Amino acid sequence: MARPTFPITARRLASFLLRSSGLAAALLYVSAAGAYEPHVNYMLHCMGCHTPDGRGEPGRVPSVRDTLVPLASKPAGRRFLIQVPGSAQSKLSDAELADVLNWMVGHLSAVPAPKSVAKFTADEVAAYRHKPLVAVQEERRRLIAGAP
């Protein structure tokens, strides 16, 4: 088997990349392009079940349209939104999940969010997403009914 005429070694490639700031910037841009806008992350990670407008699938996946703002307004509801399996188990980073939840509250809710509803943060998501929510339907019913 013939050897390539101009083999590219790791050392030569690294040297080229270090000397070529334009290429290095392009590589950084390409890696940053993996981070999507919140509405794109919603389409990729949530829309399959919750549908494009958040109405869900009756009897299977609940609508989020009437419940996002009431839940996002209370600490227990915020924790619930972070801990539901679709949120907690998504491959999104904590910051990306916070951005998606904020986008959902602002764009899918049938009820406008008052300014008093705090934005979700990466720290808040990190604090709750790794604590699994076992009785999802029961917890949702309890929160919607206004129980503490």
C-alpha positions as CSV (number, residue, x, y, z in Angstrom):
1,M,0.0,0.0,0.0
2,A,1.4,3.3,-1.0
3,R,2.0,6.1,1.5
4,P,0.3,9.4,0.9
5,T,2.5,12.0,-0.7
6,F,1.9,14.6,1.9
7,P,0.9,13.0,5.2
8,I,-0.7,15.3,7.7
9,T,0.5,14.6,11.1
10,A,-1.1,15.8,14.3
11,R,1.9,18.1,14.9
12,R,1.6,19.7,11.5
13,L,-2.2,20.1,11.8
14,A,-1.8,21.7,15.3
15,S,0.9,24.0,14.0
16,F,-1.3,25.0,11.1
17,L,-4.3,25.7,13.3
18,L,-2.3,27.8,15.7
19,R,-0.9,29.9,12.8
20,S,-4.3,30.3,11.1
21,S,-6.4,32.5,13.4
22,G,-9.1,32.7,10.7
23,L,-9.5,28.9,10.7
24,A,-9.4,28.8,14.5
25,A,-12.2,31.4,14.6
26,A,-14.2,29.4,12.1
27,L,-13.8,26.3,14.2
28,L,-15.0,28.1,17.3
29,Y,-18.0,29.4,15.4
30,V,-18.9,26.0,14.2
31,S,-18.7,24.5,17.7
32,A,-20.8,27.4,19.1
33,A,-23.4,26.8,16.4
34,G,-24.3,23.6,18.2
35,A,-26.1,25.8,20.8
36,Y,-29.6,26.5,19.5
37,E,-32.1,29.3,20.2
38,P,-34.7,28.3,22.8
39,H,-37.5,27.9,20.3
40,V,-35.3,25.5,18.3
41,N,-34.6,23.5,21.4
42,Y,-38.3,23.4,22.2
43,M,-38.9,22.0,18.7
44,L,-36.1,19.4,19.0
45,H,-36.8,18.3,22.6
46,C,-40.4,19.1,23.6
47,M,-42.6,19.7,20.6
48,G,-43.0,16.0,19.8
49,C,-45.2,15.5,22.8
50,H,-46.4,19.0,23.7
51,T,-47.1,19.9,20.1
52,P,-46.1,23.2,18.4
53,D,-48.5,25.4,20.4
54,G,-48.2,23.6,23.7
55,R,-51.6,22.0,23.7
56,G,-50.3,18.5,24.3
57,E,-52.3,15.4,23.5
58,P,-55.5,15.0,25.4
59,G,-55.4,11.9,27.7
60,R,-51.7,11.4,27.2
61,V,-49.7,14.7,27.4
62,P,-51.1,17.6,29.3
63,S,-51.4,21.0,27.8
64,V,-49.0,23.6,29.2
65,R,-50.9,26.6,27.8
66,D,-53.1,27.3,30.9
67,T,-50.6,26.0,33.5
68,L,-47.2,27.4,32.7
69,V,-47.7,30.8,34.3
70,P,-49.5,29.5,37.5
71,L,-46.7,26.9,38.0
72,A,-43.9,29.3,37.2
73,S,-45.3,31.7,39.8
74,K,-44.8,29.4,42.8
75,P,-41.6,27.7,44.0
76,A,-43.1,24.2,44.1
77,G,-44.5,24.7,40.5
78,R,-41.1,25.9,39.2
79,R,-39.5,22.8,40.8
80,F,-42.2,20.7,39.1
81,L,-41.5,22.2,35.7
82,I,-37.8,21.4,36.1
83,Q,-38.3,17.9,37.5
84,V,-40.8,16.5,35.0
85,P,-39.1,13.7,33.1
86,G,-39.0,15.5,29.8
87,S,-37.1,18.4,31.4
88,A,-35.0,16.6,33.9
89,Q,-33.9,13.9,31.5
90,S,-33.3,16.1,28.4
91,K,-29.8,16.4,27.0
92,L,-30.0,20.2,27.3
93,S,-27.6,21.9,29.6
94,D,-29.0,23.6,32.7
95,A,-28.7,27.0,31.0
96,E,-30.4,25.7,27.8
97,L,-33.2,24.2,29.8
98,A,-33.7,27.4,31.7
99,D,-33.9,29.3,28.4
100,V,-36.4,26.8,27.0
101,L,-38.6,27.1,30.1
102,N,-38.4,30.9,29.9
103,W,-39.3,30.8,26.2
104,M,-42.3,28.5,26.9
105,V,-43.6,30.8,29.6
106,G,-43.3,33.8,27.2
107,H,-44.6,32.2,24.0
108,L,-46.8,29.2,24.8
109,S,-48.8,30.3,27.7
110,A,-52.4,31.3,27.1
111,V,-52.1,33.6,30.1
112,P,-49.6,36.4,29.9
113,A,-46.9,36.2,32.5
114,P,-46.8,39.1,34.9
115,K,-43.5,40.8,35.4
116,S,-43.4,39.3,38.9
117,V,-42.7,35.8,37.4
118,A,-39.0,35.4,37.8
119,K,-36.9,34.0,34.9
120,F,-35.6,30.5,35.3
121,T,-31.9,30.3,35.8
122,A,-29.2,27.7,35.2
123,D,-28.5,27.5,38.9
124,E,-32.2,26.9,39.7
125,V,-32.4,24.1,37.1
126,A,-29.2,22.6,38.4
127,A,-30.6,22.6,41.9
128,Y,-33.7,20.5,41.0
129,R,-33.3,18.6,37.8
130,H,-31.4,15.7,39.3
131,K,-34.0,15.0,42.0
132,P,-36.5,12.7,40.2
133,L,-40.2,13.4,40.2
134,V,-41.9,10.0,40.7
135,A,-45.6,10.7,40.9
136,V,-45.8,13.2,38.1
137,Q,-49.6,13.2,37.5
138,E,-50.5,13.4,41.2
139,E,-48.0,16.2,41.8
140,R,-49.4,18.1,38.8
141,R,-53.0,17.7,40.0
142,R,-52.0,18.8,43.5
143,L,-50.2,21.9,42.2
144,I,-53.0,22.9,39.8
145,A,-55.5,22.5,42.6
146,G,-53.5,25.1,44.5
147,A,-52.2,22.8,47.3
148,P,-49.0,24.0,48.9
